Amino acid sequence: MKTIRLFAVSFVSLLLFSFCTQQSGIKKEASLNAPVPVKKTPAELAQYSKATFAAGCFWCAEAVFESVKGVQESVSGYAGGDMKNPTYEAVGNGGTGHAESVEVYYDSTVVNFKTLLRVLTSSMDPTQVNGQGPDRGTQYRSIIFYRNPAEKQIAEQYIAELNNSGKYNKPISMELAPFTVFWPAEDYHQDYVQHNPQNPYVQHESIPRLKKGQEQFRELLKPERSIVGH
């Protein structure tokens, strides 16, 4: 689990990494220190389309999607398993079948489902099986959940495009699964990257993933959420 790995990071490496990120062009003052938007009510969110994805750590995926124009909110949670009301600890033990996931509320007149798939894969390795980066286990597997036949077809075509692109040396390993239910994660996981920019895991994993993704879709970025400029 992420919390265990944090204690394994040495004090010296933290200092070095902090120095490197400050020199890398990441504009923390323009993004991670920006005010966290007020959460919309369920009634307000009901007017938007929803999409659900798993892509490793949900802290990372949530931050990536929330930087995209048209995305109204991204919620960290759990999907893909059978256990009702799963907890972070239970999912982290790998026995619930769930994966750390994000539910994305978006304005389909501004950003469409295929564009969200592009955002999804921009900050991750879609060929890594049962994990993402240093996070290993079925709870970190990558999944595209589809809600209807149209989304399934779009996802299948996108995966085929990635496999045929020549960009990857291994086949795409993202699962494609019908959406069933999404369980929101505990409150402290929500907007975790923005609330905890100095957390060692956020510094080592989340911010680099966010920067990697944003560099690939600059034209889609909300200015206040950009850490790469335009």
Backbone as CSV, one residue per row, in Angstrom:
resi,resn,N_x,N_y,N_z,CA_x,CA_y,CA_z,C_x,C_y,C_z
1,MET,0.835,-1.203,0.000,0.000,0.000,0.000,0.866,1.248,0.000
2,LYS,0.276,2.364,-0.477,1.046,3.596,-0.605,1.588,4.054,0.743
3,THR,0.772,3.903,1.788,1.184,4.397,3.097,2.414,3.671,3.618
4,ILE,2.553,2.395,3.286,3.726,1.641,3.726,4.960,2.119,3.006
5,ARG,4.855,2.371,1.718,6.022,2.773,0.947,6.556,4.114,1.394
6,LEU,5.680,4.976,1.902,6.117,6.314,2.291,7.191,6.259,3.364
7,PHE,7.099,5.292,4.279,8.067,5.206,5.358,9.415,4.689,4.883
8,ALA,9.429,4.099,3.670,10.676,3.548,3.151,11.512,4.594,2.436
9,VAL,10.962,5.781,2.220,11.701,6.838,1.524,12.628,7.527,2.506
10,SER,13.885,7.609,2.206,14.848,8.207,3.127,14.743,9.725,3.135
11,PHE,15.213,10.330,4.238,15.167,11.778,4.371,15.998,12.455,3.305
12,VAL,17.173,11.897,3.012,18.040,12.500,2.002,17.393,12.467,0.637
13,SER,16.797,11.339,0.251,16.183,11.258,-1.077,15.016,12.220,-1.194
14,LEU,14.299,12.444,-0.087,13.197,13.406,-0.116,13.703,14.806,-0.403
15,LEU,14.815,15.175,0.228,15.390,16.497,-0.008,15.826,16.646,-1.454
16,LEU,16.479,15.619,-1.980,16.946,15.684,-3.363,15.782,15.761,-4.329
17,PHE,14.747,14.950,-4.076,13.612,14.950,-4.988,12.893,16.279,-4.955
18,SER,12.744,16.846,-3.735,12.090,18.139,-3.613,12.841,19.190,-4.411
19,PHE,14.161,19.159,-4.341,14.961,20.126,-5.089,14.763,19.946,-6.583
20,CYS,14.758,18.691,-7.034,14.608,18.423,-8.466,13.269,18.906,-8.988
21,THR,12.173,18.670,-8.234,10.878,19.094,-8.719,10.779,20.603,-8.787
22,GLN,11.458,21.296,-7.865,11.425,22.751,-7.897,12.147,23.284,-9.128
23,GLN,13.084,22.510,-9.668,13.845,22.953,-10.821,13.278,22.445,-12.136
24,SER,12.190,21.656,-12.080,11.712,20.992,-13.289,10.711,21.790,-14.091
25,GLY,10.331,22.960,-13.606,9.367,23.779,-14.339,7.941,23.588,-13.873
26,ILE,7.716,22.736,-12.857,6.379,22.564,-12.331,5.962,23.828,-11.604
27,LYS,4.816,24.383,-11.982,4.373,25.630,-11.393,3.391,25.352,-10.253
28,LYS,3.913,24.959,-9.104,3.039,24.604,-8.003,2.134,25.769,-7.618
29,GLU,2.666,26.978,-7.668,1.875,28.120,-7.220,0.675,28.370,-8.110
30,ALA,0.688,27.834,-9.345,-0.408,28.077,-10.274,-1.430,26.960,-10.263
31,SER,-1.155,25.884,-9.515,-2.071,24.759,-9.600,-2.338,24.132,-8.248
32,LEU,-1.326,23.485,-7.679,-1.546,22.743,-6.453,-1.886,23.658,-5.295
33,ASN,-1.480,24.901,-5.349,-1.803,25.839,-4.287,-3.066,26.651,-4.582
34,ALA,-3.687,26.377,-5.725,-4.923,27.074,-6.057,-6.037,26.579,-5.139
35,PRO,-7.039,27.413,-4.867,-8.135,26.980,-4.002,-8.834,25.756,-4.570
36,VAL,-9.180,24.819,-3.703,-9.926,23.643,-4.142,-11.364,24.067,-4.412
37,PRO,-11.885,23.816,-5.615,-13.255,24.245,-5.931,-14.271,23.642,-4.965
38,VAL,-15.322,24.380,-4.712,-16.404,23.884,-3.871,-17.080,22.717,-4.587
39,LYS,-17.273,21.626,-3.863,-17.890,20.455,-4.457,-19.337,20.735,-4.827
40,LYS,-19.730,20.244,-5.996,-21.110,20.388,-6.437,-21.991,19.375,-5.719
41,THR,-23.248,19.715,-5.574,-24.197,18.812,-4.928,-24.591,17.713,-5.908
42,PRO,-25.118,16.587,-5.406,-25.601,15.537,-6.317,-26.603,16.050,-7.338
43,ALA,-27.453,16.971,-6.925,-28.438,17.521,-7.859,-27.755,18.304,-8.969
44,GLU,-26.706,19.044,-8.633,-25.967,19.802,-9.641,-25.214,18.876,-10.585
45,LEU,-24.669,17.787,-10.055,-23.897,16.857,-10.880,-24.789,15.998,-11.772
46,ALA,-26.049,15.864,-11.404,-26.951,14.975,-12.136,-27.149,15.382,-13.587
47,GLN,-26.880,16.625,-13.902,-27.087,17.094,-15.283,-25.937,16.709,-16.209
48,TYR,-24.843,16.185,-15.653,-23.661,15.872,-16.452,-23.558,14.382,-16.750
49,SER,-22.788,14.061,-17.780,-22.497,12.670,-18.108,-21.481,12.128,-17.113
50,LYS,-21.445,10.795,-17.001,-20.504,10.163,-16.088,-19.667,9.122,-16.828
51,ALA,-18.417,9.007,-16.410,-17.526,7.967,-16.917,-16.703,7.470,-15.743
52,THR,-16.364,6.190,-15.756,-15.627,5.598,-14.643,-14.418,4.847,-15.182
53,PHE,-13.270,5.109,-14.575,-12.014,4.507,-15.016,-11.175,4.091,-13.817
54,ALA,-10.316,3.104,-14.036,-9.295,2.737,-13.066,-7.951,2.850,-13.763
55,ALA,-6.980,3.465,-13.074,-5.672,3.696,-13.697,-4.591,3.811,-12.639
56,GLY,-4.495,2.789,-11.792,-3.520,2.875,-10.713,-4.060,3.708,-9.570
57,CYS,-3.187,4.443,-8.920,-3.566,5.254,-7.767,-4.656,6.264,-8.124
58,PHE,-5.745,6.262,-7.347,-6.821,7.188,-7.682,-6.465,8.629,-7.368
59,TRP,-5.495,8.867,-6.477,-5.066,10.242,-6.246,-4.556,10.855,-7.547
60,CYS,-3.758,10.076,-8.269,-3.165,10.562,-9.518,-4.234,10.789,-10.584
61,ALA,-5.070,9.775,-10.794,-6.075,9.846,-11.854,-7.064,10.980,-11.605
62,GLU,-7.471,11.167,-10.351,-8.406,12.241,-10.027,-7.826,13.603,-10.408
63,ALA,-6.563,13.827,-10.060,-5.929,15.114,-10.363,-5.809,15.340,-11.856
64,VAL,-5.499,14.299,-12.601,-5.371,14.423,-14.058,-6.702,14.834,-14.668
65,PHE,-7.762,14.134,-14.337,-9.061,14.436,-14.945,-9.589,15.807,-14.513
66,GLU,-9.347,16.201,-13.284,-9.887,17.481,-12.829,-9.186,18.677,-13.464
67,SER,-8.098,18.438,-14.183,-7.423,19.540,-14.867,-7.945,19.749,-16.282
68,VAL,-8.948,18.978,-16.688,-9.452,19.006,-18.066,-10.703,19.867,-18.190
69,LYS,-10.721,20.725,-19.195,-11.898,21.540,-19.477,-13.102,20.640,-19.729
70,GLY,-14.226,20.995,-19.156,-15.444,20.215,-19.332,-15.669,19.214,-18.225
71,VAL,-14.624,18.853,-17.497,-14.785,17.951,-16.355,-15.228,18.788,-15.162
72,GLN,-16.388,18.490,-14.658,-16.947,19.253,-13.546,-16.429,18.758,-12.200
73,GLU,-16.230,17.449,-12.129,-15.727,16.875,-10.889,-15.226,15.468,-11.154
74,SER,-14.217,15.067,-10.401,-13.696,13.713,-10.441,-13.638,13.208,-9.012
75,VAL,-14.203,12.045,-8.780,-14.330,11.508,-7.425,-13.510,10.226,-7.307
76,SER,-12.691,10.131,-6.282,-11.931,8.911,-6.031,-12.823,7.877,-5.360
77,GLY,-12.641,6.602,-5.760,-13.450,5.553,-5.164,-13.027,4.176,-5.615
78,TYR,-13.969,3.243,-5.566,-13.672,1.844,-5.850,-14.733,1.270,-6.788
79,ALA,-14.293,0.447,-7.740,-15.218,-0.184,-8.680,-14.599,-1.484,-9.181
80,GLY,-15.459,-2.337,-9.729,-14.975,-3.559,-10.355,-14.996,-4.782,-9.474
81,GLY,-15.425,-4.635,-8.216,-15.449,-5.777,-7.309,-16.851,-6.098,-6.836
82,ASP,-16.930,-7.019,-5.889,-18.234,-7.482,-5.394,-18.566,-6.989,-3.996
83,MET,-17.574,-6.574,-3.235,-17.803,-6.179,-1.844,-18.589,-4.873,-1.768
84,LYS,-19.612,-4.850,-0.927,-20.388,-3.640,-0.719,-19.672,-2.748,0.304
85,ASN,-19.765,-1.446,0.082,-19.162,-0.465,0.987,-17.702,-0.784,1.312
86,PRO,-16.877,-0.952,0.280,-15.473,-1.292,0.533,-14.733,-0.134,1.196
87,THR,-13.705,-0.469,1.943,-12.856,0.525,2.588,-11.489,0.524,1.910
88,TYR,-10.726,1.566,2.159,-9.382,1.673,1.589,-8.511,0.504,2.043
89,GLU,-8.621,0.139,3.299,-7.810,-0.951,3.828,-8.192,-2.278,3.186
90,ALA,-9.494,-2.527,3.044,-9.941,-3.789,2.449,-9.518,-3.889,0.988
91,VAL,-9.705,-2.807,0.233,-9.309,-2.810,-1.177,-7.799,-2.952,-1.292
92,GLY,-7.062,-2.285,-0.400,-5.612,-2.338,-0.438,-5.048,-3.718,-0.184
93,ASN,-5.800,-4.563,0.507,-5.358,-5.935,0.749,-5.548,-6.824,-0.467
94,GLY,-6.229,-6.312,-1.489,-6.353,-7.028,-2.755,-7.376,-8.135,-2.788
95,GLY,-8.242,-8.228,-1.769,-9.171,-9.339,-1.730,-10.608,-9.004,-2.067
96,THR,-10.904,-7.767,-2.424,-12.294,-7.375,-2.680,-12.671,-7.428,-4.155
97,GLY,-11.671,-7.500,-5.031,-11.940,-7.454,-6.465,-12.035,-6.053,-7.015
98,HIS,-12.100,-5.056,-6.115,-12.204,-3.674,-6.567,-10.848,-3.127,-7.016
99,ALA,-10.906,-2.120,-7.844,-9.724,-1.349,-8.222,-9.942,0.090,-7.791
100,GLU,-8.864,0.752,-7.394,-8.961,2.188,-7.141,-9.404,2.852,-8.440
101,SER,-10.458,3.626,-8.391,-11.088,4.172,-9.593,-11.461,5.629,-9.404
102,VAL,-11.848,6.253,-10.497,-12.372,7.610,-10.429,-13.666,7.685,-11.231
103,GLU,-14.631,8.398,-10.683,-15.868,8.664,-11.414,-15.809,10.107,-11.881
104,VAL,-15.912,10.283,-13.182,-15.721,11.587,-13.803,-17.067,12.140,-14.258
105,TYR,-17.408,13.324,-13.777,-18.608,14.030,-14.221,-18.173,15.071,-15.247
106,TYR,-18.740,14.985,-16.451,-18.249,15.853,-17.513,-19.373,16.387,-18.386
107,ASP,-19.110,17.541,-18.965,-20.027,18.178,-19.895,-19.714,17.640,-21.288
108,SER,-20.591,16.814,-21.815,-20.330,16.148,-23.097,-20.357,17.105,-24.282
109,THR,-20.798,18.346,-24.058,-20.737,19.335,-25.138,-19.360,19.987,-25.210
110,VAL,-18.536,19.745,-24.189,-17.193,20.320,-24.142,-16.122,19.263,-24.370
111,VAL,-16.306,18.091,-23.769,-15.334,17.012,-23.892,-16.109,15.699,-24.058
112,ASN,-15.671,14.852,-24.986,-16.403,13.613,-25.236,-15.702,12.405,-24.618
113,PHE,-16.350,11.249,-24.716,-15.852,10.038,-24.066,-14.493,9.616,-24.627
114,LYS,-14.310,9.693,-25.929,-13.023,9.287,-26.492,-11.896,10.207,-26.030
115,THR,-12.181,11.478,-25.899,-11.157,12.395,-25.389,-10.786,12.042,-23.962
116,LEU,-11.761,11.633,-23.169,-11.470,11.196,-21.807,-10.569,9.960,-21.811
117,LEU,-10.746,9.084,-22.795,-9.861,7.921,-22.908,-8.432,8.370,-23.208
118,ARG,-8.306,9.379,-24.026,-6.981,9.925,-24.316,-6.353,10.498,-23.035
119,VAL,-7.157,11.204,-22.262,-6.671,11.742,-20.990,-6.275,10.600,-20.061
120,LEU,-7.097,9.560,-20.015,-6.836,8.410,-19.158,-5.455,7.820,-19.414
121,THR,-5.114,7.606,-20.671,-3.858,6.921,-21.004,-2.663,7.859,-21.075
122,SER,-2.900,9.155,-20.964,-1.805,10.116,-21.133,-0.783,10.060,-20.014
123,SER,-1.213,9.689,-18.818,-0.311,9.744,-17.671,0.054,8.367,-17.139
124,MET,-0.294,7.324,-17.871,-0.100,5.966,-17.363,0.562,5.095,-18.418
125,ASP,0.911,3.880,-18.020,1.405,2.866,-18.948,0.279,1.865,-19.159
126,PRO,-0.432,1.930,-20.287,-1.580,1.043,-20.495,-1.194,-0.404,-20.773
127,THR,0.113,-0.698,-20.779,0.550,-2.085,-20.973,0.899,-2.771,-19.661
128,GLN,0.960,-2.031,-18.558,1.337,-2.641,-17.286,0.169,-3.452,-16.730
129,VAL,0.437,-4.680,-16.361,-0.591,-5.584,-15.861,-0.670,-5.502,-14.333
130,ASN,-1.893,-5.364,-13.834,-2.130,-5.357,-12.383,-1.211,-4.395,-11.644
131,GLY,-1.203,-3.165,-12.098,-0.409,-2.165,-11.412,-0.212,-0.946,-12.275
132,GLN,0.393,0.055,-11.659,0.762,1.269,-12.368,1.937,1.873,-11.634
133,GLY,3.072,1.948,-12.325,4.274,2.422,-11.682,4.644,1.493,-10.543
134,PRO,4.946,2.046,-9.368,5.349,1.213,-8.231,4.182,0.553,-7.514
135,ASP,2.953,0.918,-7.868,1.772,0.350,-7.203,1.401,-0.961,-7.878
136,ARG,1.506,-2.051,-7.156,1.287,-3.367,-7.730,0.143,-4.087,-7.032
137,GLY,-0.632,-4.828,-7.803,-1.753,-5.585,-7.267,-3.004,-5.341,-8.085
138,THR,-3.971,-6.237,-7.978,-5.198,-6.096,-8.764,-5.960,-4.827,-8.420
139,GLN,-5.754,-4.314,-7.206,-6.436,-3.073,-6.816,-5.912,-1.868,-7.582
140,TYR,-4.806,-2.040,-8.310,-4.234,-0.953,-9.120,-4.309,-1.258,-10.621
141,ARG,-5.093,-2.242,-11.003,-5.205,-2.569,-12.423,-5.949,-1.466,-13.166
142,SER,-5.769,-1.424,-14.477,-6.385,-0.381,-15.303,-7.644,-0.922,-15.969
143,ILE,-8.720,-0.151,-15.895,-10.015,-0.596,-16.421,-10.752,0.573,-17.067
144,ILE,-11.341,0.304,-18.218,-12.321,1.226,-18.809,-13.692,0.612,-18.548
145,PHE,-14.512,1.284,-17.762,-15.870,0.815,-17.512,-16.806,1.484,-18.531
146,TYR,-17.614,0.698,-19.193,-18.554,1.272,-20.164,-19.981,1.146,-19.652
147,ARG,-20.779,2.158,-19.970,-22.157,2.207,-19.502,-23.176,1.840,-20.574
148,ASN,-22.745,1.754,-21.808,-23.660,1.438,-22.907,-22.860,0.888,-24.087
149,PRO,-23.541,0.310,-25.089,-22.831,-0.269,-26.233,-21.966,0.736,-26.986
150,ALA,-22.408,1.991,-27.047,-21.627,2.999,-27.769,-20.281,3.217,-27.091
151,GLU,-20.277,3.333,-25.766,-19.021,3.511,-25.041,-18.130,2.278,-25.195
152,LYS,-18.723,1.101,-25.188,-17.935,-0.122,-25.368,-17.243,-0.118,-26.718
153,GLN,-17.978,0.276,-27.752,-17.402,0.303,-29.102,-16.282,1.333,-29.202
154,ILE,-16.492,2.500,-28.624,-15.463,3.540,-28.645,-14.209,3.046,-27.939
155,ALA,-14.396,2.390,-26.796,-13.256,1.889,-26.024,-12.524,0.790,-26.782
156,GLU,-13.257,-0.107,-27.403,-12.626,-1.186,-28.179,-11.808,-0.609,-29.331
157,GLN,-12.371,0.374,-30.006,-11.655,1.005,-31.120,-10.414,1.735,-30.635
158,TYR,-10.526,2.378,-29.485,-9.382,3.111,-28.948,-8.261,2.157,-28.553
159,ILE,-8.596,1.063,-27.899,-7.589,0.072,-27.526,-6.911,-0.491,-28.769
160,ALA,-7.699,-0.745,-29.820,-7.127,-1.241,-31.082,-6.171,-0.206,-31.677
161,GLU,-6.557,1.068,-31.610,-5.688,2.130,-32.117,-4.359,2.160,-31.362
162,LEU,-4.423,2.016,-30.053,-3.202,2.017,-29.254,-2.322,0.820,-29.610
163,ASN,-2.944,-0.348,-29.763,-2.174,-1.542,-30.113,-1.522,-1.425,-31.481
164,ASN,-2.168,-0.710,-32.388,-1.654,-0.574,-33.751,-0.783,0.661,-33.958
165,SER,-0.613,1.450,-32.907,0.091,2.726,-33.048,1.603,2.582,-33.177
166,GLY,2.139,1.453,-32.728,3.589,1.278,-32.728,4.271,1.983,-31.564
167,LYS,3.496,2.581,-30.692,4.048,3.331,-29.563,4.506,2.420,-28.440
168,TYR,3.889,1.240,-28.352,4.156,0.357,-27.223,4.787,-0.951,-27.681
169,ASN,5.684,-1.467,-26.845,6.362,-2.726,-27.148,5.599,-3.941,-26.646
170,LYS,4.572,-3.689,-25.848,3.753,-4.771,-25.306,2.289,-4.460,-25.598
171,PRO,1.436,-5.490,-25.586,0.017,-5.247,-25.858,-0.652,-4.445,-24.751
172,ILE,-1.694,-3.723,-25.110,-2.461,-2.957,-24.138,-3.148,-3.927,-23.173
173,SER,-2.987,-3.648,-21.888,-3.514,-4.576,-20.877,-4.745,-4.041,-20.155
174,MET,-5.209,-2.864,-20.518,-6.389,-2.311,-19.850,-7.580,-3.238,-20.032
175,GLU,-8.296,-3.470,-18.952,-9.518,-4.256,-19.026,-10.652,-3.389,-19.565
176,LEU,-11.613,-4.038,-20.161,-12.837,-3.378,-20.610,-13.979,-4.109,-19.922
177,ALA,-14.735,-3.409,-19.093,-15.748,-4.072,-18.278,-17.012,-3.232,-18.188
178,PRO,-18.170,-3.891,-18.097,-19.418,-3.132,-17.924,-19.450,-2.475,-16.551
179,PHE,-19.948,-1.262,-16.508,-20.061,-0.566,-15.233,-21.184,-1.187,-14.407
180,THR,-20.917,-1.374,-13.114,-21.949,-1.873,-12.206,-22.245,-0.853,-11.120
181,VAL,-21.268,-0.644,-10.228,-21.481,0.312,-9.140,-20.147,0.951,-8.774
182,PHE,-20.223,2.197,-8.377,-19.049,2.944,-7.928,-19.254,3.321,-6.475
183,TRP,-18.236,3.031,-5.653,-18.289,3.368,-4.239,-17.305,4.504,-3.965
184,PRO,-17.766,5.687,-3.587,-16.838,6.783,-3.272,-15.895,6.397,-2.145
185,ALA,-14.655,6.821,-2.257,-13.668,6.562,-1.215,-13.887,7.499,-0.034
186,GLU,-13.187,7.232,1.022,-13.259,8.053,2.227,-12.928,9.512,1.907
187,ASP,-13.485,10.422,2.682,-13.362,11.852,2.398,-11.910,12.309,2.260
188,TYR,-11.004,11.741,3.055,-9.628,12.243,3.032,-8.897,11.924,1.739
189,HIS,-9.473,11.039,0.916,-8.853,10.742,-0.378,-9.237,11.764,-1.453
190,GLN,-10.305,12.497,-1.247,-10.802,13.404,-2.269,-9.893,14.629,-2.410
191,ASP,-9.556,14.971,-3.661,-8.657,16.094,-3.948,-7.344,15.951,-3.173
192,TYR,-6.879,14.728,-3.053,-5.723,14.448,-2.189,-4.473,15.174,-2.659
193,VAL,-4.231,15.187,-3.953,-3.012,15.818,-4.480,-2.994,17.300,-4.157
194,GLN,-4.118,17.963,-4.337,-4.158,19.399,-4.095,-4.105,19.732,-2.607
195,HIS,-4.670,18.854,-1.788,-4.628,19.085,-0.342,-3.277,18.729,0.266
196,ASN,-2.535,17.841,-0.388,-1.295,17.310,0.198,-0.126,17.365,-0.784
197,PRO,0.202,18.538,-1.334,1.250,18.628,-2.358,2.639,18.242,-1.866
198,GLN,2.873,18.277,-0.551,4.189,17.933,-0.028,4.285,16.482,0.443
199,ASN,3.209,15.737,0.330,3.248,14.319,0.682,4.296,13.613,-0.189
200,PRO,5.174,12.776,0.381,6.231,12.135,-0.410,5.718,11.354,-1.614
201,TYR,4.612,10.616,-1.441,4.071,9.876,-2.591,3.593,10.843,-3.663
202,VAL,2.921,11.895,-3.256,2.445,12.899,-4.217,3.622,13.504,-4.964
203,GLN,4.697,13.821,-4.254,5.878,14.403,-4.888,6.537,13.429,-5.862
204,HIS,6.641,12.168,-5.475,7.355,11.180,-6.275,6.521,10.606,-7.414
205,GLU,5.209,10.474,-7.206,4.379,9.771,-8.182,3.269,10.629,-8.792
206,SER,2.474,11.270,-7.947,1.292,11.964,-8.456,1.639,13.168,-9.314
207,ILE,2.528,14.027,-8.815,2.869,15.229,-9.570,3.566,14.885,-10.886
208,PRO,4.530,13.958,-10.918,5.111,13.573,-12.205,4.084,13.002,-13.178
209,ARG,3.126,12.210,-12.676,2.087,11.691,-13.564,1.200,12.807,-14.086
210,LEU,0.857,13.741,-13.216,0.027,14.869,-13.625,0.744,15.692,-14.689
211,LYS,2.009,15.950,-14.479,2.788,16.722,-15.443,2.899,15.976,-16.769
212,LYS,3.165,14.671,-16.710,3.272,13.855,-17.923,1.991,13.914,-18.734
213,GLY,0.851,13.782,-18.047,-0.422,13.823,-18.748,-0.701,15.187,-19.344
214,GLN,-0.507,16.224,-18.549,-0.827,17.565,-19.031,0.035,17.975,-20.217
215,GLU,1.246,17.493,-20.272,2.107,17.822,-21.412,1.540,17.270,-22.719
216,GLN,0.703,16.239,-22.631,0.156,15.611,-23.836,-1.205,16.163,-24.242
217,PHE,-1.847,16.934,-23.370,-3.142,17.506,-23.763,-3.269,18.949,-23.294
218,ARG,-2.246,19.747,-23.588,-2.237,21.142,-23.150,-3.468,21.911,-23.612
219,GLU,-3.965,21.574,-24.808,-5.105,22.308,-25.349,-6.386,22.052,-24.568
220,LEU,-6.389,21.033,-23.712,-7.577,20.684,-22.948,-7.559,21.228,-21.526
221,LEU,-6.466,21.883,-21.132,-6.265,22.220,-19.736,-7.064,23.434,-19.261
222,LYS,-7.565,23.324,-18.035,-8.074,24.485,-17.334,-6.857,25.303,-16.897
223,PRO,-6.785,26.581,-17.223,-5.600,27.374,-16.872,-5.232,27.313,-15.405
224,GLU,-6.231,27.319,-14.540,-5.949,27.328,-13.099,-5.433,25.982,-12.593
225,ARG,-5.552,24.936,-13.408,-5.090,23.607,-13.008,-3.827,23.181,-13.745
226,SER,-3.311,24.037,-14.591,-2.128,23.683,-15.378,-0.855,23.799,-14.545
227,ILE,0.011,22.789,-14.671,1.345,22.876,-14.055,2.418,22.831,-15.129
228,VAL,2.026,22.938,-16.392,3.012,22.878,-17.485,2.979,24.115,-18.368
229,GLY,2.036,25.016,-18.157,1.981,26.191,-19.017,1.280,25.875,-20.326
230,HIS,1.339,26.801,-21.257,0.662,26.623,-22.546,1.600,26.950,-23.691
